[in-house]
C-alpha cells in the first residue's frame, strides 16, 4: 500500500498511543487498520472493538493461522484447543489441555518460541508429544517441521510460526 497517499501508523507494542491516533483520525477521516489473519481470534480486533466501539468499526477477517496450518497438514481442527503464548503466559491452560489428551495449536512469540516451548513441555513431562512447527505460513518461505520437544530444544525457527502439539504422535 506504499502507493497510497495517506498517514500511516505501524502497530507495535505501544497500543494506547495507536488507539489515541486512531481516535483522532476517525473524527474526520476513513481509517483502515490492516492486520493478518482473523483480527478477532487472538488479534487486535478485540482491542479495537472495545476501545473504539464495536458500532464504529467494521472487521473483515481473513483465515486464521490455525485454520491455514491445519489445512496445510490436511487435518480437521474442530476439536483442537487453541492457546496463545504470544505476549501471554497461558502455560497452565496449555498443560491442562495436554493433560486432557487434546491436540493444541499454540501461538508463539519471539520469547515464547518453539525452543522455549520444547523446554517447557519436557519440564512438565510432555516430552513425548508430537510437535509440528509451521513457519512463515502463506509466504514463499513456508516450512513445516514435524519433530518432538527433545529434537526442538535449541533449534532455531522463524519468529513467525505456529506450533501444533499432538498427544499421540503418528
Helices and strands as residue ranges (DSSP letters): H 15-26, H 45-52, G 54-56, H 65-73, E 81-84, H 91-99, E 104-107, H 114-123, E 130-135, E 143-148, H 149-152, E 161-166
